[in-house]
């Protein structure tokens, strides 16, 4: 019997998602557990697996469309499903209206006799009008083009093989928003008639993406509802930098400073387990494993994939895990479950030369560590002034879950691990 396939809720409290791609062809059998459709949420791309063996009999939504959770996206059933079964299912969607003829099975005469009132309209799509060839564009670029009224056919892509990216759409928007220039004579006449020169403002409004809107919403909620307090410290990291050189000289996987900081956070969590918590309305949840979120800047915005069980990973294991997640984050290929959980995040702007900064906690996590650049500074050591490599740190903590003394104890332990980095490898 033919049945409706509906847009699943792949992330909690997500009212809609983008149907990025169909992974199987019409009337091509698939097995249970096989990915049949790829869905894009605000922060991740999720492959939805089939619950049963079957075939797709009719597609109701085109790739690239934004669809409400629970809305029909296809009809599926058995390979030998009679056409009357499909028609009946589609008629039920139209509250008694007749379905639109299937272009893959109906005759030209049948297609020609269908009227708008007789059809089940597919969800709106942002794909470009047919020009005889496929327009390659990222889902983000397609959505931005639709929201801005930009014709994808008129945009030149700068991505691989001419693929249109967000920056190409933004450039097209900026180009169309430029005001028309007047001739010198017209400008002079206008100035004389008015008495003073008038300069038209030049700007362009770039619509917020789903990810940008989600980031804004979550950060606003965090800052409004989470009582932040901040602790700052400086750590001498000369020994850490030397250890990194030694590790990279002997490993196939290159370890970054950030990888070592992630491992050091796990060590500090083991020393001060009261920081390895999440805040809930009715409890403070304590964890035995240390899961750490790593902030990654992508074209669409900031995401924080979670590295699981860092306390039990080797240094090379941490480096491998973070490199994989960073690469997939930039390609929007993270699963939703990889963006959830953790008790602390690390965000590092040291590569931009930022000396220190404060970050906003990602609820329900209890803290976020902001890391600045390594600087050569004069420090006093055993009564003598010397030059050392100093790393500036700012720890933001949720006061509901962690007291100030506990956070101070944790930060002290973290700095101690950085200044005696062999403890990271234990």
Secondary structure, DSSP 8 states (H G I E B T S, - for coil): --EEEE----STT--EEEEEEE-S-BT--B-TT-EEEEEE-SS-EEEEE-SSSBEEEEE-S-TTEEEETT-EEEEEE-TT--HHHHHHHHHHHTTT------TTTS-HHHHHH--GGGS------------SS---B-HHHHHHHHHHT--GGG----SGGG-B-HHHHHHHHHHHHS-----HHHHHHHHHHHSS-------------HHHHHHHHHHHHHHHHS-EEEEEEEEE-HHHHHHHHHHHHH-SS---HHHHHHHHHHHHHHHSGGGSEEE-SS-EEE-SS--EEEEEE-SS-EEEEEE--GGGS-HHHHHHHHHHHHHHHHTT---GGGGS--SEEEEE-GGGT---------TTBSEEEEEEEEEEEEEEETTEEEEEEEEEEEEEEETTTS-HHHHHHHHHHHHHHHHTGGGGG-
